[in-house]
Amino acid sequence: MENLETKNEQQQDKVQEEEIQEEEKSNSFKDILKLLKPTKEFYVTPVIIYVNILVFLIMSIGGVSPFSPTAEALLNWGGNLKILTLNGDYWRLLSSVFVHGGILHLLFNAYALLHIGILLEPLLGNKKFLSSYICAGVMASIVSIAFNDNIVSVGASGAIFGMYGLFLAFILLKVLNMPSESMQSLRSSIFSFIGYNLVFGFTIDGIDNAAHIGGLVSGFFIGVAYAISIKKPNILKFVTIIIPVLVIGLVSFLPQVLGNKLGEFQSVMEEFGENEEKAVAMLQYDFRLDNKYLYKDELALLENEGMALWEKNLSLLESLDDMPEHLQTRIYLLKEYCELRKETIQIILKDGTGNIFGPHSTILENQKKINEIFEKLELLNQ
């Protein structure tokens, strides 16, 4: 009997414990919702979170996967890609800050922003908080494309890191008026957040740590500027204006500052492709199934224009210097391809009969090598 009563008591205790846990979860969720309610001193942070959620919902309704969106989908919705951004799509530096690569990405950033926004926005002021957030986000995007040639970067984490960097500057420069124990606790919390996320970013593929570090460093310097202005109020207005002006100025000269090797390569490849199409059309053996010979006028065209087009393509490839390593491999293969095309033309012209297969096995060997180059280029594009 006693054992039965003991078991009943244990079951009741377990039920009560589960009810308490559920109530705590419910209260915790309600607390978060309360924090997301805009107030006079705290409305920028909730609004930014709501905008991020709204963009995410619109993307999902538009057919983008809420869990694992493709790079192409993220790019279509404003993702930051070096070749496009430096070719005039400067708006991507900001739009990418409001685009997220899945629901978990969104939720984590929303929580991190809420955590720092509660502390920083009332202290800094709504307008300066928003300006700092945008400037740090844009700077994070700039650093991202400075280090990443072919990665689509999205997410608010660079801007959020900027807010943590700004707050860290306030702590280290002792701008905050609070007990030393509280200051120490905040410092430890921020260092833990920064350290954990940077280490996590370096160990997991797909995380843009360049943007994180860019946001963190730029946010820290913004914080230093505001810390100085707090101690010297007469320069506060100047600092508030000069920070976004400097960021806009940097964006204006971005192609000159960073260079756009990928854009340069693409531009050359467009001209290369046009020349290639004309030159290959002069050798009609892929289409002339009933005749393997070139006529005299076609031979003359091949000699006068065909060779010149491949020479021009070689010159275009030679003009591409100081290219990233992954592009240098393509350039090397394309040079080899052009040389093989030239050699094929030389053999046909030397033969003089116009027979594009001719007595020369070298032509067929060259075609085999060209096919192998195409396969290698295809693998590089994957």
C-alpha positions in Angstrom: 0.0 0.0 0.0 2.8 2.4 0.9 4.6 1.6 -2.3 1.4 2.4 -4.3 1.0 5.7 -2.5 4.7 6.5 -3.1 4.3 5.8 -6.8 1.2 8.0 -7.0 3.0 10.8 -5.2 5.9 10.5 -7.7 3.6 10.6 -10.6 1.9 13.7 -9.2 5.2 15.4 -8.7 6.2 14.5 -12.2 3.0 16.0 -13.6 3.4 19.1 -11.5 7.0 19.5 -12.7 5.9 19.2 -16.4 3.2 21.7 -15.8 5.7 24.1 -14.3 8.0 23.7 -17.2 5.2 24.3 -19.7 4.2 27.4 -17.8 7.8 28.6 -17.8 8.0 28.1 -21.6 4.7 29.9 -22.1 5.9 32.8 -19.9 9.2 32.9 -21.7 7.5 33.1 -25.1 5.1 35.8 -23.8 8.1 37.8 -22.5 9.7 37.7 -25.9 6.5 38.9 -27.5 6.4 41.7 -25.0 9.9 42.7 -25.9 9.0 42.8 -29.6 6.3 45.4 -28.8 7.7 48.8 -30.0 8.0 51.6 -27.4 9.1 55.2 -27.7 12.7 54.3 -26.7 12.8 50.9 -28.3 11.1 50.5 -31.7 13.9 50.2 -34.3 15.0 46.7 -33.2 11.5 45.2 -33.3 10.8 46.9 -36.7 14.0 45.5 -38.2 13.0 42.0 -36.9 9.5 42.4 -38.4 11.0 43.5 -41.7 13.2 40.4 -41.8 10.3 38.2 -41.0 8.1 39.9 -43.7 10.8 39.5 -46.3 11.2 35.8 -45.4 7.5 35.2 -45.6 7.2 36.9 -49.0 10.2 34.9 -50.3 8.5 31.6 -49.0 5.2 32.5 -50.6 7.1 33.3 -53.8 8.4 29.7 -54.0 11.7 30.0 -52.1 12.4 27.0 -49.8 12.1 28.1 -46.1 14.7 25.6 -45.1 17.4 25.4 -47.8 17.0 28.0 -50.4 19.2 27.8 -53.5 22.0 30.4 -54.1 20.1 31.4 -57.3 16.9 32.1 -55.3 18.8 34.2 -52.7 20.5 36.1 -55.5 17.2 36.8 -57.1 15.9 38.3 -53.8 18.9 40.6 -53.3 21.8 38.4 -52.2 25.3 40.0 -52.3 27.5 38.6 -55.1 30.7 40.3 -56.0 30.5 40.3 -59.8 26.9 41.7 -59.7 27.5 44.2 -56.9 30.6 45.7 -58.4 29.0 45.9 -61.8 26.5 48.4 -60.5 24.1 46.5 -58.2 25.3 48.4 -55.1 21.8 48.1 -53.6 22.7 44.4 -52.9 25.1 45.6 -50.1 22.0 46.6 -48.1 19.3 44.3 -49.5 21.3 41.2 -48.6 21.2 42.3 -44.9 17.4 41.6 -44.9 17.5 38.3 -46.8 18.0 35.0 -44.9 19.1 31.5 -45.9 16.4 29.6 -44.1 14.2 29.8 -41.1 16.9 28.8 -38.6 19.2 31.5 -39.9 16.3 34.0 -39.5 15.4 32.9 -35.9 19.0 32.9 -34.7 19.6 36.4 -36.1 16.3 37.7 -34.7 17.2 36.5 -31.2 20.8 37.9 -31.4 19.5 41.3 -32.6 16.8 41.4 -29.9 19.4 40.6 -27.2 21.7 43.4 -28.2 19.0 45.8 -29.3 17.4 45.8 -25.8 20.7 47.0 -24.3 22.0 49.3 -27.0 19.0 51.1 -28.7 17.8 52.9 -25.6 21.4 53.9 -24.8 22.4 55.0 -28.3 19.0 56.4 -29.4 16.7 55.2 -32.1 18.1 57.2 -35.1 21.8 56.5 -34.3 21.0 52.9 -33.6 19.4 52.5 -37.1 22.2 54.4 -38.8 24.8 52.3 -37.1 23.0 49.1 -37.9 22.7 50.0 -41.6 26.3 51.2 -41.8 27.7 48.1 -40.1 25.6 45.9 -42.4 26.8 47.6 -45.5 30.4 47.5 -44.3 30.0 43.7 -43.6 28.7 43.3 -47.1 31.7 45.2 -48.5 34.2 43.0 -46.6 32.4 39.9 -47.7 32.9 40.7 -51.4 36.4 41.8 -50.7 37.3 38.2 -49.6 34.7 36.1 -51.5 34.7 36.1 -55.3 31.8 33.7 -56.0 29.7 33.4 -52.8 26.2 34.7 -52.4 26.1 36.4 -49.0 22.9 37.0 -47.1 21.7 37.7 -43.6 21.6 40.3 -40.8 24.5 38.7 -38.9 27.1 41.1 -40.2 25.0 44.1 -39.0 24.3 42.4 -35.7 28.0 41.7 -35.2 28.4 45.4 -35.8 26.1 46.2 -32.9 28.0 43.9 -30.6 31.2 45.6 -31.7 29.7 49.0 -31.0 28.6 47.9 -27.6 32.0 46.4 -26.9 33.6 49.7 -27.7 31.3 51.4 -25.2 32.3 48.9 -22.5 36.1 49.0 -23.1 36.0 52.8 -23.2 33.9 52.9 -20.1 31.1 55.0 -21.5 28.4 53.0 -19.6 27.5 54.2 -16.2 27.0 50.9 -14.3 28.6 48.9 -11.5 31.8 47.1 -12.3 30.3 43.7 -11.7 27.6 44.4 -14.2 30.2 45.7 -16.6 32.3 42.6 -16.2 29.3 40.4 -16.8 28.4 42.2 -20.0 31.9 42.1 -21.2 32.1 38.4 -20.7 28.8 37.9 -22.4 29.8 39.8 -25.5 33.2 38.2 -25.8 31.5 34.8 -25.5 29.0 35.6 -28.2 31.7 37.0 -30.5 34.2 34.2 -29.8 31.7 31.3 -30.1 30.2 32.6 -33.4 33.5 33.3 -35.0 34.9 29.9 -34.1 31.7 28.2 -35.2 31.9 30.1 -38.5 35.4 29.0 -39.2 34.5 25.3 -38.6 31.3 25.1 -40.5 31.0 25.5 -44.3 28.6 28.1 -45.7 29.1 30.7 -43.0 30.4 34.1 -44.2 32.9 34.9 -41.5 34.3 37.8 -43.6 31.0 39.6 -43.2 30.9 38.8 -39.5 34.4 40.2 -38.9 33.7 43.2 -41.2 30.6 44.1 -39.3 32.3 43.6 -35.9 35.3 45.8 -36.7 33.3 48.5 -38.4 30.8 48.5 -35.5 33.6 48.8 -33.1 35.0 51.9 -34.8 31.5 53.4 -35.0 31.3 52.8 -31.3 34.6 54.4 -30.7 33.5 57.5 -32.6 30.2 57.7 -30.6 32.1 57.1 -27.3 34.3 60.1 -28.1 31.3 62.2 -29.0 29.5 61.3 -25.8 32.5 62.7 -23.9 32.7 65.7 -26.2 29.0 66.5 -27.0 30.0 69.4 -29.3 31.1 66.9 -32.0 28.1 64.5 -31.7 26.3 66.0 -34.6 29.4 65.8 -36.8 30.0 62.2 -35.9 26.4 61.3 -36.6 26.6 62.7 -40.1 30.2 61.7 -41.0 29.7 58.0 -40.4 27.1 57.3 -43.1 28.8 59.8 -45.4 32.1 57.8 -45.2 30.2 54.6 -45.9 28.4 56.1 -48.9 31.7 57.5 -50.1 33.4 54.1 -49.9 30.5 52.5 -51.8 30.9 55.1 -54.6 34.6 54.1 -55.1 34.1 50.4 -54.5 35.2 49.1 -57.9 38.4 51.2 -57.7 39.1 50.1 -54.2 38.4 46.4 -54.6 38.8 45.8 -58.3 36.5 43.4 -60.1 38.5 40.6 -61.6 35.5 38.3 -61.9 33.6 41.0 -63.8 36.7 41.7 -66.0 36.9 37.9 -66.7 33.2 37.7 -67.6 33.4 40.7 -69.9 36.4 39.1 -71.8 34.5 35.8 -72.0 31.6 37.5 -73.7 33.8 38.8 -76.4 35.7 35.5 -76.5 32.4 33.7 -77.1 31.4 35.9 -79.9 34.7 35.4 -81.7 34.6 31.7 -81.0 31.1 31.4 -82.5 32.2 33.1 -85.7 35.5 31.1 -86.0 33.9 27.7 -85.4 31.2 28.4 -87.9 34.0 28.5 -90.6 34.6 24.8 -90.0 31.2 23.3 -90.8 32.2 19.7 -90.2 29.7 19.3 -87.4 26.8 20.2 -89.8 28.0 19.5 -93.3 27.2 15.7 -93.2 27.1 15.3 -97.0 30.4 17.1 -97.6 33.7 16.9 -95.6 35.4 19.5 -97.9 35.7 23.2 -97.6 35.4 25.3 -100.8 38.0 27.7 -101.9 36.2 30.8 -100.7 35.7 29.1 -97.3 39.4 28.3 -97.2 40.2 31.9 -97.9 37.8 33.0 -95.2 39.4 30.6 -92.8 42.9 31.9 -93.6 42.1 35.6 -93.5 39.5 35.8 -90.7 39.4 32.5 -88.9 43.0 32.5 -87.8 42.7 36.2 -86.8 39.8 35.4 -84.5 41.7 32.8 -82.6 44.7 35.1 -82.4 42.4 37.8 -81.0 41.0 35.4 -78.4 44.5 34.5 -77.3 45.2 38.2 -76.9 42.1 38.6 -74.8 43.2 35.8 -72.5 46.7 37.3 -72.2 45.1 40.6 -71.1 43.7 38.8 -68.0 46.4 39.2 -65.4 46.4 38.8 -61.7 43.3 36.7 -61.8 42.1 34.5 -58.9 43.5 31.0 -58.9 40.3 29.3 -59.9 40.1 31.6 -63.0 43.7 31.1 -63.9 43.0 27.4 -64.5 40.2 28.2 -66.9 42.4 30.7 -68.7 45.1 28.2 -69.1 42.7 25.6 -70.6 41.2 28.2 -72.9 44.6 29.2 -74.2 45.3 25.6 -75.0 42.0 25.3 -76.7 42.8 28.3 -78.9 46.2 26.9 -79.9 44.6 23.6 -80.9 42.1 25.5 -83.1 44.9 27.4 -84.7 46.9 24.3 -85.4 43.8 22.6 -87.0 43.4 25.6 -89.3 47.1 25.5 -90.2 46.9 21.8 -91.1 43.8 22.3 -93.3 45.4 25.2 -95.1 48.7 23.4 -95.6 46.9 20.4 -97.1 45.3 22.7 -99.7 42.6 20.2 -100.6 40.0 21.6 -98.2 39.5 18.2 -96.7 38.8 19.0 -93.0 39.5 15.4 -92.0 42.3 15.0 -94.5 45.2 12.7 -94.4 46.3 14.2 -91.2 45.3 12.2 -88.0 46.5 15.3 -86.1 43.1 17.0 -86.8 41.2 14.2 -85.2 43.7 14.1 -82.3 43.2 17.8 -81.8 39.4 17.4 -81.7 39.8 14.7 -79.1 42.0 17.1 -77.0 39.4 19.9 -77.5 36.7 17.6 -76.2 38.8 16.8 -73.1 39.3 20.5 -72.5 35.5 21.0 -72.6 35.0 18.3 -70.1 37.6 19.9 -67.7 35.9 23.3 -68.1 32.5 21.7 -67.3 33.9 20.2 -64.1 35.3 23.6 -63.1 31.8 25.1 -63.5 30.2 22.6 -61.1 
